[in-house]
Amino acid sequence: MSNEKAVLLDPPWLHNEQGMTRRVGVEIEMTGLTLEQITRIVAEQLQGKVSSKGRYERQITDSQGENWLVELDFHLLKQMGREERPSSTLGGELGNSAEDALAWFAESLVPFELVSPPLTLERLPEVEVIIQQLRQAGAKGSSDSLVNAFGMQLNPEVPDSRPETLTRFIKAFLCLYDWLYQRAQIDLSRQVTSYINPFPARYIKKVVAEDYWPELEQLIDDYLVDNPTRNRALDCLPLFLHLDKARVRRTTDDPLIKPRPTFHYRLPSSEIHSPAWGLFVSWNDWIQVERLAADCERLQACCQAYRQHLNKPIDRLMGKWIQEVESQWLNQ
């Protein structure tokens, strides 16, 4: 990783189906800085205006009118922070004490999260600059502590919503997953959580089959049967909720699933304290997924090779597929 250059590669699809430049949302978790410190650094870089959404949330409206969020990644505490503190009666004091105790507990275990708006591809270098400034100020990532399990999540807009395109993305991701996982260098604290669980073997085998090119309804149904959860390295539920709300809501009513025309790439760790780390590391790995998805002939050949690999347990234990991906299936 240390030998890589901080260059953000272009995806094969530059525009969405409306002909507009594709957008990408970025979410970065960190500790080491206070809410106000993170907010000040980001606001200064973006020449933004700060407003408060609660005691544990800040909104920064940048010079282009886009809204960024800095928040404590703790849903209950955020809800409490949006309410007025009770008056100093006995009941109010107890309520304040409960919130203060939660805030004290969260301070050492729960990260703050910087959430960008959907950014055009041209604006992604701004995220790199913000990462550098937060690092210089003392931001810490996942491997800085045994108890940290922090991620960086990417939300790349899909180029179009045709089922063939979406299927190609999922096939490509499944074929490259082992390589992506190794590249992400997931530390123990994230390995023991369920946030980035791999896809079940039966789903993988179904999707990488040569004749698996379903219509949208079948693609969503197949996904929901084996993956009715946000906890996947590539979470497709926000996309499928955007495309067919009723179908998804028949399986899950999780309020944290929000509809959006993007994939939700959850695998990368946040290593914001490391000088060798930046958005470019995970973004450029994601670009390999897009490039494989964009080349249908190469994708079909890769799926065929991966199917053969899945039928060789010894090769799987020895990690031979990662070697094959690096030698044959990456687009340099």
Buried (B, 14 or more C-beta within 10 A) or exposed (E): EEEEEBEBBEBBBEEBBEEEEBBBBBBBBBBBBEBEBBBBBBBEBBEBEBEEBBBBBBBBBBEEEBEBBBBBBBEEBBEBBEEEEBEEEEEEEEBBEEBEEBBEEBEEEBBBBBBBBBBBBEBBBBBBEBBBBBBEEEBBBBBBBEEBBBBBBBBBBBBBBEBEBBBBBBBBBBBBBBBBBEBBBBBEBBEEEEBBBBBEEEBBBBBBEEEBEBEBEEBBBBBBEBBEBBEBBBBBBBBBBBBBEEBBEEBBEBEEBEBBBBBBBBBBBBBBBBEEBBBBBBBBBBBBBBBBBBBEEBBBEBBBBBBEBBEEEEBEEEEBBBEBBEEEBEEE
